[in-house]
Amino acid sequence: KVLFQTLYYTTKKYNTNRLFQLKLEDLYSMSIGHSNLKFGNLINSYIDIKFLNEKYTDDKFIFECIDFLFEILFNPNVENEKFDSKSLNFIKEKIGLSIDSKKENPEIYALNKSLETLENDPISYSLWGYKEDLEKINEKSLYEYYKKVLTNDLVDILVVGEVDSEKIREYFTNNFKVNTYKKVKDDILLPNILPRKRVKKVIEKDNVNQSKLAIGLRINNMTDYERKYVLRVYNEILGGGGNSMLFNTVREKHSLAYYINSFCQFYDNIAVIYAGVNSSKINMAIKLIKDTLKFD
């Protein structure tokens, strides 16, 4: 996250954010986005650009936009193998505030805390990051990581729109400076981890009427068919919406929850049930959830 946000804040050629933004305006307000998504053993970091169809501009416009993407990726604001400190400090401060803001959303905070109980499992680490790790990143270490990304990460290139696919393929082949864009057959599934024998509870108190409840469950020993199809159907029946078992039992019949849902992260071997519950009725809600799961 720090790397990609730093890359599209400034570049060597556009070495202030004002110049960077002016260039985007010259490209008819081309937009840039970035996100990290986790699937089992795989973390997918992507950067995307969106721009006008060239039929509204000229036949070279698409290549101007792609060239600016190349400028972002391959000509960062680096001096003496160090990223620009002003840009990096701004990005770190921005991400630090984002990390802090997650604590202000009780539902997200509860979900993250439930996943953190799955110790020794990659899913227990938050994709939002931790401020103590953020502080360890400096201009030099970020540049070293940038070089590793260019030499080691696998790359998929997707171009969507009314374009000449052969011209685009040729342009990327001739100008894209990373040669690791190829498919591999690595298993992205996390290995099965034996569930703990005793339930681990984490309770944090606050002065609120509506408590946030999150229950993490291990999913082990499923076939590929069960994971792709059966588990999805089961999740819908369990807590996928207003007609689910949990909704009807916990909320409708017993009025113990403001909302209750479930989701499965298939490649991480986990399921999570989350609910907004009156703090005085949380133990009753947990008992009903266990009964619905037939879970002792």
C-alpha atoms as one frame of an Amber mdcrd trajectory, in Angstrom:
protein
   0.000   0.000   0.000   2.772   2.451   0.903   4.662   1.663  -2.277   1.799
   2.098  -4.720   0.428   5.220  -3.064   3.914   6.738  -3.137   4.336   5.822
  -6.795   1.198   7.633  -7.888   1.769  10.699  -5.686   4.801  11.990  -7.611
   7.283  10.746 -10.230  10.754  11.796 -11.274   9.390  13.920 -14.101   6.371
  15.210 -12.189   8.141  15.651  -8.883   5.391  17.461  -6.988   1.828  16.328
  -6.519   0.620  19.527  -8.175   2.546  18.718 -11.365   1.294  15.149 -11.145
  -2.336  16.272 -10.878  -1.898  18.783 -13.724  -0.685  15.944 -15.943  -3.799
  13.951 -15.076  -5.906  16.940 -16.087  -4.033  17.155 -19.400  -5.138  13.553
 -19.955  -8.795  14.584 -19.521  -8.785  13.763 -15.812  -7.525  10.222 -16.185
  -8.178   8.376 -12.918  -5.771   6.084 -11.069  -6.732   3.474  -8.497  -4.958
   0.934  -6.329  -6.013  -1.841  -3.968  -4.726  -4.942  -2.176  -6.824  -8.106
  -2.088  -5.874 -11.347  -0.363  -6.787 -14.841  -1.593  -5.213 -17.593   0.493
  -1.468 -17.567  -0.182  -1.832 -14.820  -2.773  -1.900 -11.058  -2.243  -3.129
  -9.313  -5.361  -1.948  -5.705  -5.620  -3.312  -3.903  -8.605  -3.056  -0.455
 -10.084  -5.514   0.635 -12.739  -6.056   3.656 -14.956  -9.298   4.800 -16.573
  -9.362   7.257 -19.464 -11.463   8.489 -22.362 -12.015   6.389 -25.441  -9.591
   7.617 -28.093 -12.446   8.178 -30.549 -13.270  11.277 -28.492  -9.667  12.521
 -28.562  -7.151  11.225 -31.113  -5.631   7.912 -32.173  -2.530   8.379 -29.988
  -4.316   9.272 -26.783  -4.411   5.721 -25.432  -0.636   5.477 -25.745  -0.202
   8.809 -23.949  -2.174   7.391 -21.049  -0.223   4.134 -21.040   3.030   6.100
 -21.192   1.983   7.970 -18.078   1.324   4.626 -16.377   4.839   3.569 -17.366
   6.141   6.866 -15.963   4.488   6.048 -12.633   5.785   2.483 -12.504   9.282
   2.831 -13.923  10.386   6.403 -13.228   9.643   6.970  -9.525  10.709  10.051
  -7.598  13.969   8.464  -6.427  17.379  10.000  -5.714  20.451   7.978  -4.676
  18.268   4.836  -4.417  15.912   6.541  -1.981  12.335   7.631  -2.447  11.504
  11.282  -1.993  11.153  11.827   1.767   8.467  14.517   1.525   6.212  12.277
  -0.560   6.830   9.223   1.616   6.146  11.069   4.869   2.862  12.385   3.494
   1.770   8.898   2.405   2.752   7.336   5.739   0.775   9.965   7.623  -2.236
   9.405   5.351  -2.125   5.622   5.810  -1.599   6.018   9.561  -4.802   8.064
   9.793  -6.586   5.395   7.742  -5.422   2.686  10.162  -6.647   4.760  13.111
 -10.018   5.309  11.454 -10.689   1.551  11.419 -10.983   1.683  15.195 -13.789
   4.223  14.805 -15.858   1.676  12.884 -16.890  -0.889  15.511 -18.049  -3.474
  12.960 -14.757  -3.501  11.019 -12.797  -3.414  14.277 -14.675  -6.438  15.644
 -14.149  -8.404  12.422 -10.414  -7.669  12.457 -10.114  -8.680  16.111 -11.887
 -11.978  15.437  -9.452 -12.788  12.611  -6.469 -11.882  14.797  -7.425 -14.744
  17.123  -6.536 -17.183  14.306  -2.914 -17.137  15.383  -0.090 -18.454  13.152
  -2.361 -18.031  10.152  -1.777 -15.413   7.412  -5.442 -14.398   7.646  -4.773
 -13.082  11.148  -2.741 -10.176   9.736  -4.768  -7.154   8.738  -4.433  -5.917
   5.154  -4.898  -2.413   6.551  -1.520  -2.792   8.244  -0.192  -1.759  11.648
   1.260   1.570  12.655   4.310  -0.013  14.276   5.198  -1.624  10.941   4.454
   1.593   9.077   7.027   3.472  11.121   9.748   0.997  10.108   9.455   1.954
   6.428  11.972   4.519   5.238  13.084   5.943   1.903  15.800   3.325   1.400
  13.843   0.236   2.503  10.911   1.225   0.297  13.175   1.473  -2.734  14.647
  -1.962  -2.007  11.142  -3.383  -1.843  10.245  -1.605  -5.093  13.114  -3.376
  -6.859  11.948  -6.743  -5.505   8.447  -6.123  -6.836   9.791  -5.403 -10.318
  11.975  -8.514 -10.395   9.902 -11.084  -8.472   6.182 -10.345  -8.686   4.014
 -11.987 -11.313   2.072  -9.582 -13.481  -1.240  -9.814 -15.317  -2.034  -7.034
 -17.789  -5.692  -6.412 -18.630  -6.923  -3.856 -21.146 -10.697  -3.396 -21.385
 -12.456  -1.223 -23.941 -12.703  -0.418 -27.626  -9.055  -0.920 -28.522  -6.927
  -2.615 -31.150  -5.762  -5.586 -29.093  -2.797  -6.391 -31.332  -1.463  -2.829
 -31.182  -1.865  -2.786 -27.403  -0.143  -6.168 -27.048   2.757  -4.974 -29.203
   3.052  -1.702 -27.272   3.234  -3.447 -23.895   5.692  -6.030 -25.227   8.020
  -3.284 -26.464   7.709  -0.877 -23.533   6.746  -2.762 -20.377   9.986  -3.290
 -18.466   8.931  -6.215 -16.257   9.404  -9.719 -17.654   7.667 -11.746 -14.938
   4.144 -11.489 -16.322   3.411 -15.168 -16.702   1.040 -17.729 -15.259   2.065
 -20.210 -12.582   0.182 -23.085 -11.007   1.019 -22.428  -7.373  -1.668 -23.571
  -4.967  -3.217 -20.459  -3.461  -5.114 -22.439  -0.825  -3.876 -22.080   2.717
  -3.127 -25.421   4.405  -5.629 -26.843   6.856  -4.822 -25.834  10.424  -6.303
 -27.846  13.253  -8.853 -25.817  15.230  -8.037 -25.054  18.838  -9.686 -27.310
  21.394 -11.130 -24.423  23.383 -12.935 -21.337  22.141 -10.875 -18.176  22.482
 -12.823 -15.090  23.524 -11.689 -11.481  23.159 -13.825  -8.878  24.943 -13.232
  -5.140  24.744 -15.645  -2.847  26.559 -16.884   0.551  25.439 -19.698   2.868
  26.424 -22.158   1.805  23.697 -25.583   0.190  23.642 -25.022  -1.922  20.530
 -22.220  -4.478  20.888 -20.420  -5.841  17.832 -20.112  -9.612  17.834 -17.802
 -11.487  15.469 -17.283 -15.267  15.548 -14.502 -16.853  13.473 -14.823 -20.487
  12.372 -12.304 -22.841  10.779 -13.241 -24.744   7.604 -11.153 -27.870   7.056
 -10.931 -30.875   4.743 -13.209 -29.717   1.954 -13.046 -30.864  -1.635 -12.664
 -28.309  -4.394 -16.289 -28.896  -5.388 -17.523 -28.371  -1.821 -15.465 -25.199
  -1.495 -16.675 -23.664  -4.761 -20.338 -24.662  -4.646 -21.606 -26.354  -1.494
 -20.012 -23.879   0.901 -21.454 -20.912  -0.991 -24.948 -22.381  -0.784 -24.470
 -23.216   2.897 -23.351 -19.661   3.668 -26.463 -18.231   1.998 -28.657 -20.545
   4.050 -26.800 -19.818   7.274 -26.414 -16.052   7.211 -26.530 -14.728   3.663
 -29.538 -12.438   3.930 -32.968 -11.660   5.329 -34.221 -15.223   4.826 -31.234
 -16.941   6.438 -31.382 -19.232   9.466 -29.407 -16.841  11.672 -31.530 -13.843
  10.689 -34.799 -15.654  11.307 -33.672 -17.241  14.578 -31.603 -14.562  16.280
 -33.265 -11.419  14.971 -36.820 -12.191  13.907 -37.897 -14.818  16.457 -35.958
 -13.625  19.488 -35.151  -9.947  18.709 -31.590 -10.313  19.975 -29.749  -8.614
  17.106 -30.068  -5.451  15.048 -28.466  -7.362  12.170 -26.707 -10.690  11.705
 -24.854 -12.083   8.693 -22.117 -14.514   7.743 -19.477 -14.782   5.051 -16.881
 -17.344   3.980 -13.357 -16.700   2.751 -13.019 -19.854   0.734  -9.272 -19.827
   0.071  -8.461 -18.943   3.694 -10.453 -21.822   5.192 -12.536 -19.589   7.454
 -16.109 -18.434   7.956 -17.187 -15.453  10.040 -20.525 -14.648  11.671 -20.990
 -11.008  12.640 -23.847  -9.202  14.332 -24.920  -6.026  16.086 -26.354  -7.105
  19.437 -27.758  -5.354  22.491 -24.942  -5.554  25.041 -27.250  -6.988  27.721
 -28.327  -9.871  25.455 -25.043 -10.907  23.881 -24.740 -14.224  25.759 -28.236
 -15.230  24.680 -27.358 -14.376  21.070 -24.196 -16.486  21.212 -26.162 -19.440
  22.577 -28.680 -19.216  19.720 -25.880 -18.974  17.140 -24.288 -22.112  18.605
 -27.622 -23.911  18.525 -28.093 -22.928  14.884 -24.655 -24.290  14.055 -25.217
 -27.344  16.285 -21.969 -26.251  17.867 -21.083 -27.141  21.450
